[in-house]
Amino acid sequence: MQKETIAIHAGYDKKEGYGSMSVPIAQTTAYAFRDSEHAANLFALKELGPIYSRLTNPTSDVLEQRFAALEGGAAAISTASGQAAIFYAITNVAEAGDNIIISDKLYGGAVTLLTHTIKRFGIEARVFKSKDASNLEEQIDDKTKAIFFESLSNPQIAITDIEKVVEIAKRHGVLTVCDNTVATPALFNPIEWGVDVVVHSTSKYVNGQGTAIGGMVVERDNLAEFFKQNDKRYYHFTTPDESYHGLVYTDVPLPNFCLRIRLALLRDIGATQSPHNSWLLIQTLETLGLRVEKHSDNALEVAKYLESHPKVKAVNYPGLKSNEHYEKAQKYFKNGKASGLISFEAESFEEARKIIDSTKLFSVVVNIGDSKSLITHPASTTHSQMSEQELIEAGINPATVRLSIGLENTADLIEDLEQAISK
Ligand SMILES: *Cc1c(COP(=O)(O)O)cnc(C)c1O
């Protein structure tokens, strides 16, 4: 099946839902077992089925199957937020004494999570240059458990040299984790390029209307084989899990990565997606492809306008031929489309704030991927926890204005920006 069809049909059998055309919401905490044997079988994984909604839910299950199919993965697991998805993906492989290698171009929340919070658990984050991965290989050692990067980064709108990262990781038997939130499966499938695990914040383009927070982890086919081949590094998967009566994950014929998140991390930490949010995301996923193409087309038009403006010092949009990531956008993304994210540099910090305060159609919101156009100032908001040095390293200039271009008519958006910039 093609993506447009998957997004609408995969994972749901109408017969199991009383013929309901809309996927029903299983708004329930727990599930009745047929008898004590059934209950015992479910807990022992001899039979699969719902037990308690912290672990699985039929509505979330449909969304997960759809997502796995859209990403070309073997399985997916939904989480309460994108942050939870990243936390689970990393702590599923890394523990105290280990290290991970993360891209220098990441979402602010991922930076604080991976360099500060996870550090308190004894996991060290080393940083590599996502642009060309030139200092990646030298940082890998026996304790390196994952290489984490964003395909199209938020808010820098930079594209990682994915092919090179994957090639190095494969040579060393290290797991790659790609955050594909901004590109979305509509434009890019990391697994097709050899990535092992994909994470998402579904709060952004997948939701598309700013109505639900959610996250997703997707794994490629046959990770069990990878864990067996690299069993020193990934011994958690090949040796008994004492917390789950001695289960050896690689012995189970189910996609191992999501299985371990579900049985251990989701069980113990519980950042589970609510069935209602899964249902909302099922609705919005149906139109993801159409929306992301339109967001991208609108953004290209606005970016061209900004590029021609004398009061705009620089425009960063990978759909522009002048952009340093243009070739990568053409190489990796469907028809070279590059999402609705644009950033541009105003003449000064004060000018940036004036523009933000003068727009009328754009809402001042720290979100992206909404049908409504959004405008923010990363240096004073999303990235305010970062030091000046960290800001510079992440490519965030104090005069940078970030736009998330929505689905309005571009003539109206350009008119609004024009009055705000020339004020
Ligand atoms: C928003 C975002 C996240 C965090 O997701 P939440 O759903 O807000 O927790 C992670 N990665 C990227 C690239 C994001 O844009």
The ligand as an SDF file (V2000), in Angstrom:
LIG
                    3D

 15 15  0  0  0  0  0  0  0  0999 V2000
    8.4810   19.3010   19.8140 C   0  0  0  0  0  0  0  0  0  0  0  0
    9.5890   18.4160   19.5280 C   0  0  0  0  0  0  0  0  0  0  0  0
    9.9510   17.4160   20.4340 C   0  0  0  0  0  0  0  0  0  0  0  0
    9.2480   17.2300   21.7670 C   0  0  0  0  0  0  0  0  0  0  0  0
    7.9380   16.7910   21.5750 O   0  0  0  0  0  0  0  0  0  0  0  0
    6.7490   17.0560   22.6130 P   0  0  0  0  0  0  0  0  0  0  0  0
    5.6180   16.3240   21.9850 O   0  0  0  0  0  0  0  0  0  0  0  0
    6.5410   18.5200   22.7030 O   0  0  0  0  0  0  0  0  0  0  0  0
    7.1850   16.4580   23.9010 O   0  0  0  0  0  0  0  0  0  0  0  0
   10.9860   16.5860   20.0900 C   0  0  0  0  0  0  0  0  0  0  0  0
   11.6510   16.7310   18.9370 N   0  0  0  0  0  0  0  0  0  0  0  0
   11.3400   17.6960   18.0480 C   0  0  0  0  0  0  0  0  0  0  0  0
   12.1200   17.7960   16.7940 C   0  0  0  0  0  0  0  0  0  0  0  0
   10.3110   18.5670   18.3110 C   0  0  0  0  0  0  0  0  0  0  0  0
   10.0180   19.5270   17.4270 O   0  0  0  0  0  0  0  0  0  0  0  0
  1  2  1  0
  2  3  1  0
  2 14  2  0
  3  4  1  0
  3 10  2  0
  4  5  1  0
  5  6  1  0
  6  7  2  0
  6  8  1  0
  6  9  1  0
 10 11  1  0
 11 12  2  0
 12 13  1  0
 12 14  1  0
 14 15  1  0
M  END
$$$$
